[in-house]
Amino acid sequence: MGALQRTETAGTGAAMLTVDLGAVVANWRALAARAAPAECAAVVKADAYGLGAAEVAPALARAGCRTFFVALTGEGVALRRLLGGGPEIFILHGPAPGEEPMFAAHALVPVLNCAAQAHAWAAYAAELPAAVQVDTGMARLGLPPAEAAGLPHLHVTLVLSHLACADDPADPANAAQLAAFRALRQLWPDARASLAASFGIFLGPEYHFDLVRPGAALYGIVPTAGPHPIRGVLRLRAPVIQTRRVPAGAGIGYGQTWRAPGPTRLATLGIGYADGLPRSLSNRGGAWLGERRLPIVGRISMDSVIVDASAVPQAVLAPGTPLDLIGPMAGVDAVAEAAGTVGYELLTRLGGRFARRYLDG
Ligand SMILES: *Cc1c(COP(=O)(O)O)cnc(C)c1O
């Protein structure tokens, strides 16, 4: 048996997620330029879509972002600690009953989504700034038009709504929501208005109003089928932890769902579904060695995944060699599509086990 036939193992080597904060900032600047003269906020809920709000939010604040959105009160409290007193922080879900004092203590601006929430806020602090969300056709959060007219006295500084179908510019729901929003915002003539998230920004200037609220596009999810300025921000790499040769007919992985069609060289990588690598990429996804795609064979395991490495010389694929699961050759959208999901879910499921590295601009 020559060296080329031997099975080799490297016991060490965690997967590594690299987040390019310079690219996040560049994406925010490009979106701000596209939306101007509207202001461009940043949505950093769910730990900045899994990338790390503790690094992403201060980088955006340093670049000049003054307005942030998160979903939950606890996210807002943590963000206020991180950013200090300057930026405005909106809580998309508004206060749960009894949480109003936390909003005042941390200068969080509630997004009021129903009459009950609005009445509770008015009873607590009618003079403090508040946002109201109106439902213009998504039926998720926000006041139905009939409830919007009957609110108590509030200091409303922002009225917002959310688009259901902005990922399809041809969908007539976009224009219908735009018309409904134009009518409803008249209820608060002194408030600023906000309708567009990432995809809405690319529907055209009439969707921009005073403030746009991108999340996804900051993180490299491409919000249009047309030309765009969005840069990839993530690189997810995992090291080879073992290489082997198998004969024709060998069964690969749990359930032996893949069989080697001929003598095959395999590499096992140190990343699995516990790290957020979707199990649905089993027998479908790939890992990249530079520009070369090595197909994932067999089922993805909790801590490891096997690729067919027959196409590359063993010498360049020793234990320890890093391969890209997400990176220059396979962006978030492409990997998500192969996995049967969307970039949003892929990002927010990135695990907490691998090492993280942040590149400054
Ligand atoms: C999450 C969210 C956003 C950001 O949406 P993206 O598609 O990620 O840009 C904006 N507004 C509301 C109300 C949201 O829930």
The ligand as a Tripos MOL2 file, in Angstrom:
@<TRIPOS>MOLECULE
LIG
   15    15     1     0     0
SMALL
NO_CHARGES

@<TRIPOS>ATOM
      1 C1        -37.3480   41.4690    8.9060 C.3       1 LIG1
      2 C2        -38.0470   42.7290    8.5180 C.ar      1 LIG1
      3 C3        -37.4180   43.6620    7.6600 C.ar      1 LIG1
      4 C4        -36.1440   43.3420    6.9140 C.3       1 LIG1
      5 O1        -36.4960   42.5560    5.7960 O.3       1 LIG1
      6 P1        -35.4130   42.0600    4.7090 P.3       1 LIG1
      7 O2        -36.2210   41.3380    3.6990 O.co2     1 LIG1
      8 O3        -34.4930   41.1540    5.4570 O.co2     1 LIG1
      9 O4        -34.7140   43.2610    4.1920 O.co2     1 LIG1
     10 C5        -38.0350   44.8870    7.4790 C.ar      1 LIG1
     11 N1        -39.2330   45.1690    8.0500 N.ar      1 LIG1
     12 C6        -39.8910   44.2840    8.8340 C.ar      1 LIG1
     13 C7        -41.1990   44.6500    9.4140 C.3       1 LIG1
     14 C8        -39.3270   43.0320    9.0830 C.ar      1 LIG1
     15 O5        -39.9820   42.1370    9.8350 O.3       1 LIG1
@<TRIPOS>BOND
     1     1     2 1
     2     2     3 ar
     3     2    14 ar
     4     3     4 1
     5     3    10 ar
     6     4     5 1
     7     5     6 1
     8     6     7 2
     9     6     8 1
    10     6     9 1
    11    10    11 ar
    12    11    12 ar
    13    12    13 1
    14    12    14 ar
    15    14    15 1
@<TRIPOS>SUBSTRUCTURE
     1 LIG1         1 GROUP 0 **** ****
